C-alpha cells in the first residue's frame, strides 16, 4: 500500500503506531494527557517528530513497571524541548525511579511470600488467620493491606 509522503523528520500517526507497536487510539490518549505532542499539517493531520518514538518507548516501559502516567508526564516535562533527548537525559529520568521500583519489588516479594503461607494454610482469610494475623491484631492498625503497608515505612 503506498504511503503519503511526509518530510523525513515528521511521522504520521499511523507511522508512529506501526513503528512503536502502540495503537493510534493510545497515541491520541498520550497526546491528550500531554505525554507526547504533534503539529498539524496543511490538511490538519497530526505530524510527530521522530523523537516521539523514543518518548512512546519510554512511556510503555515505564507503564510496564507500574509507573503512573502522572509520574511519567512529570519526568517527560523535564526533557529538553529544543533537542532530541540523549541517553544521559533518559538515564537521569529513570534513575529517579530506582527507589520506587525497589520498594515495589519488596512489596511484591512480601506479597508472594504471604500468598505462599495463605495457600499452604488453606483458610485464605487474613482477618481470621491464626498464623499471620492471630485475633485480627492487624485490624487495629487501620484499613487496607497492613502487612504490605508496613514494608513501605
Number of C-alpha atoms within 10 A of each C-alpha: 3 4 8 6 9 11 9 8 10 19 22 22 19 16 16 22 18 12 11 17 13 15 14 15 11 12 21 17 13 17 13 11 13 15 22 22 16 17 12 11 11 7 6 8 11 17 21 19 18 15 15 20 19 14 20 21 14 17 21 17 12 17 14 10 11 12 16 13 16 12 13 19 16 14 18 21 13 11 17 11 9 6 8 15 15 11 9 9 14 16 10 14 18 14 11 11 15 11 10 13 15 11 14 16 13 15 18 13 13 15 15 11 11 16 13 12 15 16 10 10 14 10 13 13 12 18 15 14 16 13 11 18 15 12 12 14 11 17 14 8 12 8 8 10 13 13 17 16 10 10 12 10 5
